[in-house]
């Protein structure tokens, strides 16, 4: 059986009422084709333009190697001038990625090039957009965002393959304790179901983004992304109205993250080994109990 994927809903445009009823309220992902078509960035933002605008700053880069047990989450593998990195992803495949890059700090005028979709919902964190860059073939590991924001993720300059999972599947996805990411020992796009049997029967959503497409990812959605071309995206974030979600976000960002980093520093590999064993035990128990119930 394997993982069961269904295609994502795709719309050209959408009204506030349709968005709220069909996607925001039920927390269901959707791709909006035309949302970014009226942004200046739709025409302006190319790898060459960004190199010319902010190519002389140094940026941290992440690769596909398994995380160092003693390092904080999202610790970079190396650093490089941004312009040199953009040349690299134009020229050839690489697993090096830029993660959570703030374009406003680098060049405040870039903020005029994109528009938060406030006609669809409120709560946008206007001062905290994030950009993501990847070379052809690079992969973002399976995780959900620690701050639990709703995300409007718009892609530029190429194609991206995305797999999405509701948070209810977290144990079957081998979620690591005290973290918002899964074990790094399997490829969710082609998993070994003998080694990771809890993935068998998990339900997901599959989509592909092209230049200018915007993916709405509701709060807590797990996502895995693969760059099919050297390209980049920007994420605009908005708070959920729920006070419970906001409280969980605060706990994740303060108590959970600090505790996890402290345990890594103190116990290193011993702690990470325990986390992996716990993730496997939780996944196998959920599978045994047939949790959660399938909805497809």
ZIMO-V668790 format. One record per backbone hydrogen bond with DSSP energy under -1.0 kcal/mol. NH is the residue of the N-H (numbers start at 1). CO is the residue of the C=O. E is the energy in kcal/mol with one decimal. If there is no record, write none. Layout:
nh | co | e
NH | CO | E
NH | CO | E
This chain:
nh | co | e
4 | 202 | -3.0
6 | 204 | -1.6
8 | 206 | -1.3
11 | 31 | -2.8
19 | 15 | -2.6
20 | 16 | -2.5
21 | 17 | -2.4
22 | 18 | -2.7
23 | 19 | -2.0
24 | 19 | -2.7
25 | 20 | -2.7
28 | 23 | -2.5
30 | 216 | -1.1
31 | 9 | -2.4
32 | 214 | -3.2
33 | 11 | -3.0
34 | 12 | -2.5
37 | 34 | -1.2
39 | 36 | -1.6
41 | 113 | -2.5
43 | 40 | -1.1
44 | 40 | -2.4
45 | 41 | -2.1
46 | 44 | -1.1
50 | 46 | -2.3
51 | 47 | -2.0
52 | 48 | -2.2
53 | 49 | -2.0
54 | 50 | -2.8
55 | 51 | -1.6
57 | 54 | -1.1
59 | 80 | -2.9
61 | 78 | -3.2
62 | 97 | -2.8
71 | 68 | -1.5
75 | 72 | -1.3
77 | 61 | -3.0
78 | 61 | -1.5
80 | 59 | -1.9
82 | 57 | -3.3
83 | 55 | -2.8
85 | 81 | -2.1
86 | 82 | -2.4
87 | 83 | -2.0
88 | 84 | -1.9
89 | 85 | -2.3
90 | 86 | -1.4
91 | 87 | -1.7
92 | 88 | -2.1
97 | 62 | -2.8
98 | 133 | -2.4
101 | 131 | -2.7
106 | 102 | -1.3
107 | 103 | -2.6
110 | 107 | -2.3
111 | 108 | -1.7
112 | 109 | -1.4
113 | 110 | -1.9
118 | 116 | -2.5
120 | 117 | -1.9
121 | 117 | -1.2
125 | 237 | -2.6
126 | 124 | -1.3
128 | 125 | -2.2
130 | 235 | -1.9
131 | 101 | -3.2
132 | 233 | -2.3
133 | 98 | -1.7
134 | 231 | -2.2
135 | 96 | -1.1
137 | 227 | -3.4
138 | 135 | -2.5
140 | 225 | -3.3
143 | 223 | -1.6
144 | 180 | -2.6
148 | 145 | -1.5
150 | 238 | -3.1
151 | 217 | -2.6
152 | 236 | -2.6
153 | 215 | -3.1
154 | 234 | -2.7
155 | 213 | -2.2
156 | 232 | -3.2
160 | 209 | -2.0
161 | 226 | -2.9
162 | 207 | -2.9
163 | 224 | -2.4
164 | 205 | -2.8
165 | 222 | -2.0
169 | 166 | -1.8
170 | 167 | -2.0
173 | 169 | -1.4
174 | 171 | -1.6
175 | 170 | -1.5
176 | 181 | -2.6
179 | 176 | -1.0
182 | 142 | -2.1
183 | 174 | -1.8
190 | 187 | -1.8
196 | 192 | -2.2
199 | 196 | -1.6
200 | 197 | -1.6
201 | 2 | -2.3
202 | 199 | -1.9
204 | 4 | -3.0
205 | 164 | -2.3
206 | 6 | -2.0
207 | 162 | -2.5
209 | 160 | -2.8
212 | 155 | -3.3
213 | 210 | -2.5
214 | 32 | -1.7
215 | 153 | -2.9
216 | 30 | -3.1
217 | 151 | -3.1
221 | 218 | -1.7
222 | 165 | -2.7
223 | 143 | -3.1
224 | 163 | -2.1
225 | 140 | -1.2
226 | 161 | -2.7
227 | 138 | -2.5
228 | 159 | -1.9
231 | 134 | -1.9
232 | 156 | -1.9
233 | 132 | -2.5
234 | 154 | -2.4
235 | 130 | -3.4
236 | 152 | -2.3
238 | 150 | -2.2
239 | 123 | -2.5
246 | 242 | -1.9
247 | 243 | -2.4
248 | 244 | -2.3
249 | 245 | -2.3
250 | 246 | -2.1
251 | 247 | -2.2
252 | 248 | -2.5
253 | 249 | -2.4
254 | 250 | -1.5
256 | 251 | -2.5
257 | 252 | -1.6
258 | 254 | -2.0
259 | 255 | -2.4
260 | 256 | -2.6
261 | 257 | -2.4
262 | 258 | -2.2
263 | 259 | -2.5
264 | 260 | -2.0
265 | 261 | -2.1
266 | 262 | -2.3
267 | 263 | -2.8
268 | 264 | -1.8
270 | 267 | -1.7
272 | 268 | -2.0
273 | 269 | -2.9
274 | 270 | -2.0
275 | 271 | -2.3
276 | 272 | -2.3
277 | 273 | -2.3
278 | 274 | -2.4
279 | 275 | -2.5
280 | 276 | -2.2
281 | 277 | -2.4
282 | 278 | -2.6
283 | 279 | -2.1
284 | 280 | -2.6
285 | 281 | -2.1
286 | 282 | -2.2
287 | 283 | -2.2
288 | 284 | -2.4
289 | 285 | -2.2
290 | 287 | -1.3
291 | 286 | -3.2
